[in-house]
Amino acid sequence: MARQLQDDPFHTISVSIDTELLARLNTAARLLPESGSRSQLVRDLLNLSLDILLDPVGTLPAVVAKIKEQYAADTETR
């Protein structure tokens, strides 16, 4: 059964992360300068995760195709 959630656009969520996860997040943010900030990277990752969770059939093929495309581009430049 779905639980009722408060739908308040002004509500913020606070998340605590350990030092290992923070280090990984910092590494990812350095590798992806287009993300702009760690906060933006977290939002992007959360959005992607929710897309995969809520619509796996529609999302996962696009994710896999993009990974294959990027892998092919990376291997061509080496």
VENLIN-V366378 format. One line per field, one symbol per residue. ss: DSSP state (@ for helix, = for strand, . for the rest). phi: phi as a letter, one per 20 degrees, with the letter a starting at -180 (. if undefined). psi: psi as a letter, one per 30 degrees, with the letter a starting at -180 (. if undefined). Layout:
ss = ???
phi = ???
psi = ???
This chain:
ss = ..................@@@@@@@@@@@@@.@@@..@@@@@@@@@@@@@@@@@.@@@@@@@@@@@@@@@@@@@@@..
phi = .fefdfecfeedddcecefffffffffffffcfffnafffffffffffffgffebffeefgfffffffffffffffee
psi = kkkklkijfgklkkkkkleeeeeeeeeeeefifffeleeeeeeeeeeeeeeeefieefeeeeeeeeeeeeeeeefef.
